[in-house]
Amino acid sequence: MALHTAAGSRVRWRKTLGGFTLIELLVVLAIVALMLTLTLPRYFQHLEAAKETVLKENLRETRAVIDKFYGDTGQYPQSLEDLVSKKYLRAVPRDPIVESSTTWIIVPPNDGSPGKVFDLHSGAVGTTRGGIAFSDL
């Protein structure tokens, strides 16, 4: 295919293969890298906030179940597994910070009531985004 110019000379068009040049690919990769550096820190902050929210909800629900158990039986459970075996809970809740269901800190009743589980706290080391220790929640 040829193109005629105003001066009458012919310019030949060269067939090019489809694809991207190296410069175009580098520009796209640089843009993607920039977008990742802007979004990843926010993503990890949201993950930490979600874990804290799940921890607080697990503590709230488990404490409510302990109170219901005490109201029904007149004593506190001997372990968290008692709540599961008597169908108060489906499973022992996981601590999302340490990703384990075995690291709970069990607080026994201080008034001499029967049973061993009056309250529980997280066994995670560190603090929340608000500066409160996980074990104080």
C-alpha positions in Angstrom: 0.0 0.0 0.0 1.4 3.4 -0.9 0.4 6.9 0.0 0.9 9.8 -2.4 1.9 13.1 -0.8 1.3 16.6 -2.2 4.8 16.7 -3.6 4.0 13.6 -5.6 6.5 11.3 -3.8 5.4 8.0 -2.6 5.6 7.0 1.0 5.5 3.3 1.7 3.6 2.0 4.7 5.3 -0.8 6.5 3.2 -3.6 8.0 3.8 -3.7 11.7 3.2 -6.7 14.0 0.6 -6.2 16.7 1.8 -5.9 20.3 3.3 -3.6 22.8 6.7 -2.0 22.9 8.9 -2.4 25.9 8.4 1.2 26.9 4.6 0.8 26.9 4.9 -2.3 29.1 7.3 -0.5 31.5 4.9 2.4 31.8 2.0 0.1 32.6 4.0 -1.8 35.2 5.1 1.5 36.8 1.4 2.6 37.0 0.4 -0.7 38.6 3.3 -0.6 41.1 2.2 3.0 42.0 -1.4 1.9 42.5 -0.3 -1.0 44.7 1.9 1.2 46.9 -1.0 3.5 47.5 -3.6 0.8 48.2 -1.8 -2.0 50.0 -1.2 -0.1 53.3 -4.9 0.7 53.6 -5.8 -2.9 52.8 -3.6 -4.2 55.7 -5.0 -1.5 58.1 -8.5 -2.7 57.2 -7.5 -6.3 57.9 -6.2 -5.4 61.3 -9.4 -3.4 62.1 -11.5 -6.4 61.0 -9.5 -8.8 63.3 -10.0 -6.4 66.3 -13.7 -6.2 65.5 -14.0 -10.0 65.4 -12.1 -10.4 68.6 -14.4 -7.9 70.4 -17.4 -9.7 69.1 -16.1 -13.1 70.1 -15.4 -11.9 73.6 -18.8 -10.3 73.9 -20.7 -13.4 72.6 -18.7 -15.8 74.7 -19.2 -13.7 77.9 -22.9 -13.6 77.2 -23.0 -17.4 76.8 -21.0 -17.8 80.1 -23.7 -15.7 81.8 -26.5 -17.8 80.2 -24.8 -21.0 81.4 -24.6 -19.6 84.9 -28.2 -18.6 84.8 -29.3 -22.0 83.6 -27.1 -24.2 85.8 -26.2 -22.0 88.8 -22.5 -22.5 88.3 -19.9 -21.4 85.8 -18.5 -23.8 83.3 -15.4 -25.9 84.1 -13.9 -25.1 80.7 -14.8 -23.5 77.4 -15.3 -27.0 76.0 -18.3 -27.4 78.5 -20.0 -24.7 76.6 -19.6 -26.6 73.4 -20.6 -30.0 74.8 -23.8 -28.6 76.3 -24.6 -26.8 73.0 -24.2 -23.3 74.2 -21.6 -22.7 71.5 -21.0 -24.6 68.3 -17.2 -24.4 68.8 -14.7 -22.7 71.0 -14.2 -19.3 69.4 -10.9 -18.5 67.7 -8.8 -15.5 68.7 -8.4 -13.9 65.3 -5.2 -12.0 66.4 -3.2 -15.2 67.1 -5.5 -17.4 65.0 -6.0 -20.0 67.6 -8.8 -21.2 69.9 -6.4 -22.4 72.6 -4.8 -19.1 73.7 -7.6 -17.6 75.7 -6.8 -16.4 79.2 -9.5 -17.9 81.5 -10.4 -15.9 84.6 -12.0 -17.9 87.4 -14.8 -16.5 89.6 -13.3 -14.5 92.5 -16.3 -14.9 94.8 -16.0 -18.7 95.4 -18.8 -19.6 92.9 -18.6 -23.1 91.5 -16.9 -23.4 88.2 -13.7 -22.3 86.6 -14.7 -19.9 83.8 -16.0 -16.6 84.9 -14.5 -14.5 82.1 -11.9 -14.7 79.4 -9.4 -12.4 77.7 -7.3 -12.6 74.6 -3.9 -14.2 74.9 -2.5 -12.0 72.1 0.5 -9.9 72.7 0.3 -6.2 71.7 -2.3 -3.5 71.6 -5.3 -2.4 69.5 -5.1 0.5 67.1 -6.6 2.5 70.0 -3.7 1.6 72.3 -5.6 -0.9 74.6 -3.8 -4.1 75.3 -5.6 -7.1 73.7 -5.6 -8.8 77.1 -7.6 -5.9 78.6 -10.5 -6.2 76.1 
